[in-house]
Amino acid sequence: MKNLSSTLLVASLLMALAIGIADNAYAQKKNTKNKKKTEQKYKAKTNDKTDSIATAKKDSAEVAFENDVIDKVVREETPKGPVMLTDPKRNLPSKMWYGVHFSDAYVKKLSVTLDSIPDEIKITLVKDYSEFCFPMKNVITSPYGWRERWDRPHRGVDIALNTGDPVKCAFNGVVRIAKSFGGYGNLVVVRHYNGLETVYGHLSRVNVKQMQVVKAGDVIGFGGSTGHSTGPHLHFEVRFQYEPFDPEWILDFKNYSLRTRVLYLNKTYFGISKPRNKKDIAYKADKSIVKERPLKPASNAPKKKTKYYTVKRGDTWEKVAKKYKVSETQLKSMNPSITGKLPVGEDIRVH
């Protein structure tokens, strides 16, 4: 009887031990499972936080440019290199319309809508011939408007060229974008002092840098077929407040000239919709057609002979300058020794 009791006691102890081990294993398994859940939740939370940080960084890219970069000297001018905008906070072009927004992260700024643009605005394109140059003198292969072949809008004009042809800046300004940019391929966007931005796409090579000060006629890149392109051409756009309008409102591709010195930009010029009835657009132009900036004479070109004129009674700086087709400033610079009125009988240089 005593042996039976001992056997039962041992069996009970063994059973209790087995249950304890099983409970411990279950608890350990449960703890491991809970730990994994906790880790997954923490990981998910961390990923969400990382994603939100990344999004915040992306959203604040322009803010960082405006608040940090603009408050510092971006680049120093070098005597042999291109002239860079060293004080963008003060010298950014057309600040009245764009403020200090000068990021290279976009071509069109989504926060700007057509509703925010005036119904009509007067834009002085140029003051004299030196402020304009035709970007590429060749025929248009694809105009601005609706592309039936692709069933989508075309926000610029395609101009024929050969790979490597120099592409010139249309107006004086500062480079905002100078890099590879999606479907545009190698892209240059220049903001001008008259309030416009010009866009040059599909370049084989970019010849300028962001923040570089450029003048009309400067080579900003070379023609190519980069990005979404079916062959070498220049995709050229003109934009105001990031919104495109037909470049032919200002450029005459028959005479390779500027249609007008002053553009009355109408709100109806913006936007592209699928046409119902094809109508030829009558582009408005005034009589002040501006020819492109003349090329500088080659260094080996023959120099003009110096010419003099004997001042007569009644002659003025303005009268003589007009007679010999030079500006008063040029005439005075050729005769630095003469101040005030022109002395009668004096020989002055006119060429």
TORTI-282214 format. One line per 2 residues: number of its first residue (from 1); their letters; for each residue x, y negated, z negated of C-alpha. Coordinates in steps of 0.1 Angstrom, whole numbers. Each point is the difference from the previous one (the first is absolute). Layout:
<pts>
NUM	A	X,Y,Z; ...
</pts>
This chain:
<pts>
1	MK	0,0,0; 29,-23,-9
3	NL	17,8,33; -32,-8,19
5	SS	-2,-34,-17; 36,-8,9
7	TL	-6,10,36; -31,-22,2
9	LV	20,-29,-16; 28,3,25
11	AS	-25,2,29; -17,-31,-12
13	LL	33,-18,-3; 10,11,35
15	MA	-34,-11,14; 2,-34,-17
17	LA	36,-4,14; -12,9,35
19	IG	-29,-25,-3; 24,-26,-13
21	IA	24,6,29; -29,-2,25
23	DN	-14,-32,-16; 35,-15,1
25	AY	4,9,37; -34,-14,8
27	AQ	8,-32,-19; 33,-3,17
29	KK	-16,6,34; -26,-26,-9
31	NT	26,-25,-11; 19,6,32
33	KN	-31,-5,21; -9,-32,-20
35	KK	36,-12,4; -2,5,38
37	KT	-33,-19,1; 15,-28,-20
39	EQ	31,-1,23; -22,0,31
41	KY	-21,-28,-14; 31,-20,-9
43	KA	15,7,35; -32,-11,17
45	KT	-1,-31,-21; 37,-7,7
47	ND	-7,6,38; -29,-24,-1
49	KT	21,-25,-18; 28,5,25
51	DS	-25,-4,29; -14,-32,-15
53	IA	35,-14,-6; 9,8,37
55	TA	-33,-16,11; 7,-30,-22
57	KK	35,-3,14; -14,2,35
59	DS	-26,-26,-7; 25,-23,-17
61	AE	25,2,28; -10,-34,13
63	VA	-4,-14,-35; 35,10,-7
65	FE	12,-17,31; -19,-32,-8
67	ND	9,-2,-37; 35,14,-1
69	VI	17,-2,33; -13,-35,9
71	DK	12,-14,-33; 36,10,9
73	VV	23,-7,29; -8,27,25
75	RE	30,-2,21; 29,-25,4
77	ET	6,-16,33; 32,12,17
79	PK	17,-22,26; 4,27,26
81	GP	-32,19,-7; -37,-9,5
83	VM	-16,-28,-20; -20,16,-28
85	LT	-28,-17,-21; 18,-4,-33
87	DP	-28,-18,-18; -33,16,11
89	KR	-21,-14,-28; 7,-35,15
91	NL	5,7,37; -24,27,10
93	PS	-18,-10,33; -37,-11,-1
95	KM	-4,2,-37; -33,-18,3
97	WY	-16,31,16; 21,28,-15
99	GV	13,-13,-33; 30,21,-11
101	HF	-14,33,15; 29,12,21
103	SD	2,38,-5; 12,23,28
105	AY	-24,28,-12; -28,-9,24
107	VK	-9,-16,33; -36,-7,-10
109	KL	-8,-10,-35; -32,18,-10
111	SV	-10,-26,-26; -4,-26,27
113	TL	-34,2,19; -14,-19,29
115	DS	-24,-17,-23; 29,-18,-17
117	IP	12,-15,33; -15,-33,11
119	DE	-24,-1,30; 25,-21,19
121	IK	34,-12,-9; 24,-24,18
123	IT	35,15,4; 28,-21,15
125	LV	20,27,18; 31,-21,9
127	KD	11,-36,-1; 25,3,28
129	YS	13,26,25; 29,12,-22
131	EF	-25,16,-24; -13,25,25
133	CF	13,29,21; -19,27,19
135	PM	7,33,-17; 3,22,31
137	KN	-6,-13,35; -18,29,17
139	VI	-35,13,9; -26,12,-25
141	TS	-5,38,3; -27,2,-26
143	PY	-20,-31,-12; -15,-9,-33
145	GW	-35,15,-7; -18,33,1
147	RE	20,29,14; -25,23,18
149	RW	26,27,5; 6,4,-37
151	DR	-34,-13,-11; 15,-24,-25
153	PH	11,-37,-3; 34,-12,13
155	RG	10,-29,-22; 27,-14,23
157	VD	13,0,35; 25,25,15
159	IA	27,-17,21; 21,20,25
161	LN	37,2,-7; 30,23,3
163	TG	17,16,-30; 26,-23,-13
165	DP	-15,-32,14; 4,-29,-25
167	VK	-32,-11,-17; -1,-36,-11
169	CA	-17,-18,-29; -30,-21,11
171	FN	2,-28,-26; 22,-12,-28
173	GV	-5,20,-33; 12,25,-25
175	VR	0,38,4; -25,18,-23
177	IA	4,36,13; 30,15,17
179	KS	-1,38,-2; -16,32,12
181	FG	-37,-3,-7; -23,30,9
183	GY	-16,-2,34; 17,-33,8
185	GN	33,18,0; 29,-25,-5
187	LV	-19,-31,-9; 7,-37,-5
189	VV	-26,-24,-15; 9,-37,-1
191	RH	-19,-26,-19; 0,-34,16
193	YN	-3,-36,-14; -31,-6,21
195	GL	-20,26,-21; 2,29,25
197	ET	18,33,-2; 13,18,31
199	VY	5,38,1; 25,18,22
201	GH	-4,38,1; 16,32,15
203	LS	35,-16,1; 30,23,6
205	RV	20,-21,-24; -7,-28,-25
207	NV	24,-29,2; -10,-19,-31
209	KQ	-5,4,-37; -29,-8,-24
211	MQ	4,-36,-13; 20,-10,30
213	VV	-7,-35,14; -6,2,37
215	KA	-6,-25,28; -20,2,32
217	GD	21,19,25; 20,20,-25
219	VI	3,37,9; -19,18,-27
221	GF	4,35,15; 2,21,31
223	GG	-27,17,20; -8,36,-4
225	ST	-26,27,-6; 1,8,-37
227	GH	-30,9,-21; -33,9,17
229	ST	10,-9,35; -3,17,34
231	GP	29,-19,16; 22,-31,-3
233	HL	-20,-32,-6; -4,-28,-25
235	HF	-31,0,-22; -5,-36,-8
237	EV	-26,-14,-24; -9,-35,-13
239	RF	-16,-2,-34; -14,-27,-23
241	QY	-6,9,-36; 10,36,10
243	EP	-29,2,24; 9,5,37
245	FD	-14,-19,30; 7,2,37
247	PE	35,-13,7; -13,-14,33
249	WI	-18,-27,-18; 34,-16,-4
251	LD	23,17,26; -4,-4,38
253	FK	14,32,15; -3,-14,36
255	NY	22,-30,-6; 19,14,-31
257	SL	-8,-31,-20; -20,-11,-30
259	RT	-36,-9,9; -2,-28,-25
261	RV	19,-20,-27; -30,0,-23
263	LY	-22,31,-5; -36,-4,-13
265	LN	-2,35,-13; -37,11,0
267	KT	-12,27,-23; -16,18,30
269	YF	35,7,13; 4,27,-28
271	GI	-13,35,0; -3,27,27
273	SK	-32,19,7; -9,25,27
275	PR	-11,-21,30; -35,4,16
277	NK	5,-23,29; 35,-7,14
279	KD	6,-37,3; 32,-18,9
281	IA	11,-23,-27; 7,-37,9
283	YK	29,-9,-21; 0,-36,-11
285	AD	30,-21,8; 8,-37,0
287	KS	23,-19,24; 30,1,-24
289	IV	14,33,12; 33,7,-17
291	KE	27,18,20; 23,24,-18
293	RP	31,-12,-17; 28,-6,26
295	LK	30,23,-2; 33,-15,-11
297	PA	25,-4,28; 28,26,2
299	SN	34,-11,-14; 15,3,35
301	AP	-26,-20,17; 12,-33,16
303	KK	-3,-30,-23; -21,-30,10
305	KT	20,-31,9; 0,-28,-25
307	KY	-23,-28,13; -1,-37,-12
309	YT	-25,-28,4; 5,-38,-4
311	VK	-25,-15,-23; -22,-27,15
313	RG	-21,-27,-16; -32,15,-14
315	DT	14,35,-3; -9,19,-32
317	WE	11,34,-13; -35,14,8
319	KV	0,-15,36; 35,14,9
321	AK	-7,34,-16; -32,3,20
323	KY	18,-10,32; 26,27,-3
325	KV	-23,26,-15; 17,3,-34
327	SE	-13,-6,-35; 9,-31,-19
329	TQ	18,21,-26; 22,16,27
331	LK	7,-34,15; 11,-15,-33
333	SM	21,31,-8; 19,-5,33
335	NP	7,-36,-10; 8,0,-37
337	SI	19,-32,0; -31,-20,10
339	TG	-24,-9,-28; -32,-21,2
341	KL	-11,-14,34; 18,9,32
343	PV	26,-27,10; -6,-15,34
345	GE	29,8,24; 13,30,-21
347	DI	6,33,17; -17,28,-19
349	RV	1,37,6; -33,16,12
351	H	12,35,9
</pts>
